Amino acid sequence: MAAGRTPYDVLIGPGVLSHPQLSRRLGRGANGIVVSSSRVMRRHGRALQEALRKTGFETRRLVLLPDGEKAKSTRGWERTVGAMAKARLDRSSFVIAFGGGSIGDAAGFAAASYMRGIRVIQIPTTLLSMVDSSVGGKTGINLAEGKNLVGAFHQPSLVLADTTLLRTLPSRERQSGVYEIVKCGLLRSESLLRLVERTRGLRRASGGDLETAIAEAVRIKARIVERDERESGERVLLNLGHTLGHALETATSYRVFTHGEAVGYGMDFAVDLSRRLGLATPAAARRMLASIRAAGRRTPLSAALVSRTREAVRSDKKREGVELKEILLAGAQRPRIHRFKTRDFAAHAGEWLISRLERVPKRRG
């Protein structure tokens, strides 16, 4: 991948954690810290330690952050950069991010901010992080007021997406990654959508199918990021489904939906809004919704979300004054950037959420 000043490799497949490229990228006498979580280290720590031992890497500290969005806090950032300072890291050192997307975002931001930037190697352990957050250089942490409001663009030195690490991944977390794969298919690849549908949201995927889906999603993202690293143009397309998705996460304090589920609802909304505005035909909308829903069932929406989600939309980091950009779809592989007044977009989102609630059958007494 060629985004940023220095191109870097993204290696995908079983066993790539032991690939010689890790030794070559680290170099002799390399040192640094590992940022992970207790759960990830229990499952995969031995494999990481063995891979680093073979390279001669000196792990000066192991920083364990909470799982999920709790990793992306100001407290977690302080702990991480404090450990880096205590370990006497310098600009020749590395941060090894070993975990899901939240660990990668938090560790990447710590690397970006310590000494104005040291190198980071991303080793994602979830499907979502393999196809999304580990690639492209976006790093950040959350505030109570919104998701990813503090962050930096900081490209990794290497990404190792070892698919053997997915064997212990819970089905709900796997499904979360499938929504991001569907997003890439809606933007750029009909064959990727067909693969997701044929394999029932990758639930019936072979090892080869899974690697194909990851590699194709990464290629789509890489091509976009290479042309627009800092989201001044085309890269905004990768936000498909994310405006409402992030608002749902913020409205529920990141405790109800996985990131993929929230983005799945955001893509549903974008398709419905495209149809209502006359951008997409009903037939095109049905086709796109079928691809999104192939990923599987999601945590249901609740009435309590409506007002909180509308308020969260108004704090979205992608706002430009009183406007924000939403990605709509004239059809699969036909994305469009549409500008809304923030209050109008929030009203559309609220109306759509209410309409979804009305479709849920009431339980009999």
Stockholm file with secondary structure:
# STOCKHOLM 1.0

chainA/1-365         MAAGRTPYDVLIGPGVLSHPQLSRRLGRGANGIVVSSSRVMRRHGRALQEALRKTGFETRRLVLLPDGEKAKSTRGWERTVGAMAKARLDRSSFVIAFGGGSIGDAAGFAAASYMRGIRVIQIPTTLLSMVDSSVGGKTGINLAEGKNLVGAFHQPSLVLADTTLLRTLPSRERQSGVYEIVKCGLLRSESLLRLVERTRGLRRASGGDLETAIAEAVRIKARIVERDERESGERVLLNLGHTLGHALETATSYRVFTHGEAVGYGMDFAVDLSRRLGLATPAAARRMLASIRAAGRRTPLSAALVSRTREAVRSDKKREGVELKEILLAGAQRPRIHRFKTRDFAAHAGEWLISRLERVPKRRG
#=GR chainA/1-365 SS CCCSSSCCEEEEETTGGGCHHHHHHHCTTCEEEEEECHHHHHHHHHHHHHHHHHHTCEEEEEEECCSGGGGSSHHHHHHHHHHHHHTTCCTTCEEEEEESHHHHHHHHHHHHHGGGCCEEEEEECSHHHHHTTTSSCEEEEEETTEEEEEEEECCCSEEEEEGGGGGGCCHHHHHHHHHHHHHHHHHHCHHHHHHHHHTTTTTTCCHHHHHHHHHHHHHHHHHHHHHCTTSSSGGGGGGTTHHHHHHHHHHTTTSSSCHHHHHHHHHHHHHHHHHHTTSSCHHHHHHHHHHHHTTCCCCCCCTTHHHHHHHHHTTCTTCBTTEEEEEEESSTTCEEEEEEEHHHHHHHHHHHHHHHHHHSCCCCC
#=GC SS_cons         CCCSSSCCEEEEETTGGGCHHHHHHHCTTCEEEEEECHHHHHHHHHHHHHHHHHHTCEEEEEEECCSGGGGSSHHHHHHHHHHHHHTTCCTTCEEEEEESHHHHHHHHHHHHHGGGCCEEEEEECSHHHHHTTTSSCEEEEEETTEEEEEEEECCCSEEEEEGGGGGGCCHHHHHHHHHHHHHHHHHHCHHHHHHHHHTTTTTTCCHHHHHHHHHHHHHHHHHHHHHCTTSSSGGGGGGTTHHHHHHHHHHTTTSSSCHHHHHHHHHHHHHHHHHHTTSSCHHHHHHHHHHHHTTCCCCCCCTTHHHHHHHHHTTCTTCBTTEEEEEEESSTTCEEEEEEEHHHHHHHHHHHHHHHHHHSCCCCC
//
